[in-house]
Amino acid sequence: MVGRVRRLLGTVAMGVAVVVLSTGPAAPAAAAHRAAPKTPPAGVDITGVGLTEPLRLRADTSPTHVVAVIDQVSWFGRTGQTKGPTPADLGPKYTVVVLAGDVPKQTYDLYPLAKGGPRAYRPAKQPDSRKTNAGWFLGRLNMSETLRTAGVPLERQFDTVSGGVGGGERVIPEEALNPARDIDDAIGELQRLLLLNVGVMLVITFGLAGIALLIRRRTR
């Protein structure tokens, strides 16, 4: 009798163990899978001069424009310049708010037509309440074109072709990239300068010779 009870308890214990091993790990894994947060799509809102309502760009509908606008501000360092240009030199301001889904995360003020090149300002107070340092930054040279193609009412800028960190490249006339012509011009200018110097020296020499001859005649 005791042996049967022991065998029965052993069978029940084995069955419980099998159930726990088969269902226990799967349940937490499934729960973790269900609880894993999904990364919200990025987006930007733009307000400023000429925009009667915010320009709302989202990654699912305008991925190229969203990436291009975020690229204008994503490279800024922890600290920027404490003082920016005078208000008269800044030109029109456009505020860009970077979002994760519908939640504002960061905000920047962009000045694509600032005198001396595009500028950007990062306020110390950010939408997500994170701590950051307020500062001014040099913007990319293609800032104006990036905003224009995204929908901001700006005139087309023909002198910018690309932008690097804190700057970019400007279109240079093809003839300005001809080193042979530059060398020829430099040599020609040098020759003209030498001829001018030779002419001056000849004038001075003949003048001195004439004065010496005149003095010699008078002293005879």
C-alpha positions as CSV (number, residue, x, y, z in Angstrom):
1,M,0.0,0.0,0.0
2,V,2.8,2.4,0.9
3,G,4.6,1.5,-2.2
4,R,1.5,2.3,-4.4
5,V,1.1,5.7,-2.6
6,R,4.8,6.5,-3.2
7,R,4.5,5.5,-6.9
8,L,1.3,7.6,-7.3
9,L,2.9,10.7,-5.7
10,G,6.0,10.3,-7.9
11,T,3.8,10.2,-11.0
12,V,1.9,13.3,-9.9
13,A,5.2,15.2,-9.1
14,M,6.7,14.2,-12.5
15,G,3.5,15.5,-14.2
16,V,3.6,18.8,-12.4
17,A,7.3,19.2,-13.3
18,V,6.6,18.5,-16.9
19,V,3.8,21.1,-16.9
20,V,5.9,23.7,-15.2
21,L,8.9,23.2,-17.5
22,S,6.7,23.3,-20.6
23,T,4.6,26.3,-19.7
24,G,6.7,28.3,-17.3
25,P,9.4,29.8,-19.6
26,A,7.1,30.2,-22.5
27,A,4.7,32.4,-20.5
28,P,7.3,35.0,-19.5
29,A,8.8,35.0,-23.0
30,A,5.4,35.6,-24.5
31,A,4.7,38.4,-22.0
32,A,8.0,40.0,-22.7
33,H,7.3,39.8,-26.4
34,R,4.0,41.5,-25.9
35,A,5.5,44.1,-23.6
36,A,8.4,45.1,-26.0
37,P,7.7,48.7,-27.0
38,K,7.6,49.5,-30.6
39,T,9.8,52.4,-31.8
40,P,7.5,55.2,-32.8
41,P,8.2,56.7,-36.3
42,A,10.1,60.0,-36.4
43,G,8.6,63.3,-37.5
44,V,9.2,67.0,-37.6
45,D,6.9,70.0,-37.3
46,I,8.1,73.3,-38.8
47,T,6.7,76.8,-38.1
48,G,7.9,80.2,-39.1
49,V,7.7,83.0,-41.6
50,G,5.4,82.4,-44.5
51,L,3.7,79.3,-42.9
52,T,0.1,80.0,-41.9
53,E,0.0,76.6,-40.1
54,P,2.7,74.1,-39.0
55,L,4.3,72.0,-41.7
56,R,3.9,68.5,-40.4
57,L,6.2,65.9,-41.9
58,R,6.1,62.2,-40.9
59,A,8.5,59.4,-41.7
60,D,5.7,57.1,-43.0
61,T,4.6,59.7,-45.6
62,S,7.7,61.9,-46.2
63,P,10.7,59.9,-45.1
64,T,13.2,61.7,-47.3
65,H,12.2,65.2,-46.0
66,V,12.1,64.1,-42.4
67,V,15.6,62.6,-42.6
68,A,17.0,65.7,-44.4
69,V,15.5,68.1,-41.9
70,I,16.7,66.1,-38.9
71,D,20.1,65.9,-40.4
72,Q,20.3,69.7,-40.2
73,V,20.4,69.5,-36.4
74,S,21.4,66.0,-35.5
75,W,25.2,66.7,-35.5
76,F,25.2,69.5,-32.9
77,G,27.6,69.0,-30.0
78,R,26.9,69.4,-26.3
79,T,27.9,73.1,-26.3
80,G,27.6,75.8,-28.8
81,Q,28.5,79.5,-29.0
82,T,26.9,81.5,-26.2
83,K,26.4,84.6,-28.5
84,G,24.9,84.6,-31.9
85,P,24.5,87.2,-34.7
86,T,22.5,90.4,-34.1
87,P,18.8,90.0,-34.7
88,A,19.1,92.3,-37.8
89,D,21.5,89.8,-39.4
90,L,19.5,86.6,-38.7
91,G,16.7,86.8,-41.3
92,P,13.6,84.7,-41.1
93,K,13.3,82.2,-38.3
94,Y,11.9,78.6,-38.6
95,T,11.3,76.5,-35.5
96,V,11.8,72.8,-36.0
97,V,10.4,70.3,-33.5
98,V,11.6,66.8,-33.7
99,L,9.1,64.2,-32.7
100,A,9.0,60.5,-31.8
101,G,5.5,59.5,-32.9
102,D,3.4,62.3,-31.6
103,V,5.6,63.2,-28.7
104,P,7.9,66.3,-29.1
105,K,11.5,65.5,-28.2
106,Q,13.7,68.4,-29.3
107,T,13.3,71.9,-30.7
108,Y,15.6,74.2,-32.7
109,D,15.4,77.6,-34.3
110,L,16.9,77.7,-37.8
111,Y,18.0,80.8,-39.7
112,P,18.7,79.7,-43.2
113,L,19.3,83.2,-44.6
114,A,21.4,84.6,-41.8
115,K,24.2,87.0,-42.9
116,G,27.5,85.1,-43.0
117,G,25.8,81.7,-43.5
118,P,23.0,79.7,-42.0
119,R,22.7,79.6,-38.2
120,A,20.9,77.4,-35.7
121,Y,20.0,78.0,-32.1
122,R,19.2,75.2,-29.5
123,P,17.2,76.5,-26.5
124,A,18.1,75.1,-23.1
125,K,14.4,74.3,-22.5
126,Q,13.5,71.2,-24.5
127,P,10.1,69.5,-24.9
128,D,11.2,66.3,-23.3
129,S,12.5,68.2,-20.2
130,R,16.0,66.9,-20.6
131,K,18.9,69.1,-19.6
132,T,20.9,70.6,-22.3
133,N,23.0,73.7,-22.9
134,A,21.7,76.6,-25.0
135,G,23.9,77.5,-27.8
136,W,24.4,78.8,-31.3
137,F,25.7,76.7,-34.1
138,L,26.9,77.2,-37.7
139,G,24.3,75.5,-40.0
140,R,24.8,73.5,-43.1
141,L,25.0,75.6,-46.3
142,N,22.1,73.6,-47.8
143,M,19.8,74.5,-44.9
144,S,17.7,76.8,-47.1
145,E,17.3,74.3,-49.9
146,T,16.5,71.5,-47.4
147,L,13.7,73.6,-45.9
148,R,12.5,74.8,-49.2
149,T,12.1,71.3,-50.7
150,A,10.4,70.2,-47.5
151,G,7.7,72.8,-48.1
152,V,8.9,76.0,-46.5
153,P,8.3,79.1,-48.7
154,L,11.9,80.1,-49.4
155,E,13.4,81.3,-52.6
156,R,15.6,78.8,-54.4
157,Q,19.3,79.1,-53.6
158,F,21.4,78.3,-56.7
159,D,24.8,78.6,-55.0
160,T,24.6,75.6,-52.6
161,V,25.0,72.0,-53.7
162,S,25.7,70.0,-50.5
163,G,26.3,70.5,-46.9
164,G,28.8,69.1,-44.5
165,V,29.0,69.4,-40.7
166,G,28.9,73.0,-39.9
167,G,29.1,74.0,-43.5
168,G,29.1,72.7,-47.1
169,E,30.3,73.3,-50.6
170,R,29.5,76.1,-52.9
171,V,29.4,75.9,-56.7
172,I,32.6,77.2,-58.1
173,P,32.7,78.3,-61.8
174,E,34.5,75.7,-63.9
175,E,36.9,78.2,-65.3
176,A,38.1,79.0,-61.8
177,L,39.2,75.4,-61.4
178,N,41.7,75.6,-64.4
179,P,45.2,75.7,-62.8
180,A,46.9,76.0,-66.1
181,R,45.1,79.2,-66.9
182,D,45.8,80.5,-63.4
183,I,49.5,79.9,-63.9
184,D,49.5,81.5,-67.3
185,D,47.8,84.6,-65.9
186,A,50.3,84.7,-63.0
187,I,53.3,84.4,-65.4
188,G,51.8,87.1,-67.7
189,E,51.3,89.4,-64.8
190,L,54.9,88.8,-63.6
191,Q,56.2,89.6,-67.1
192,R,54.3,92.8,-67.2
193,L,55.7,93.8,-63.8
194,L,59.3,93.0,-64.9
195,L,58.9,95.0,-68.1
196,L,57.6,97.9,-66.1
197,N,60.6,97.7,-63.7
198,V,63.0,97.5,-66.6
199,G,61.4,100.6,-68.2
200,V,61.6,102.5,-64.9
201,M,65.3,101.6,-64.6
202,L,66.1,102.7,-68.1
203,V,64.4,106.0,-67.6
204,I,66.4,106.6,-64.4
205,T,69.6,105.5,-66.1
206,F,69.2,107.8,-69.1
207,G,68.2,110.6,-66.8
208,L,71.3,110.3,-64.6
209,A,73.5,110.0,-67.8
210,G,71.9,113.2,-69.2
211,I,72.5,115.0,-65.9
212,A,76.1,113.8,-65.7
213,L,76.8,114.9,-69.3
214,L,75.2,118.4,-68.7
215,I,77.4,118.9,-65.5
216,R,80.5,117.8,-67.4
217,R,79.9,120.3,-70.2
218,R,79.4,123.2,-67.7
219,T,82.6,122.4,-65.8
220,R,84.8,122.6,-68.8
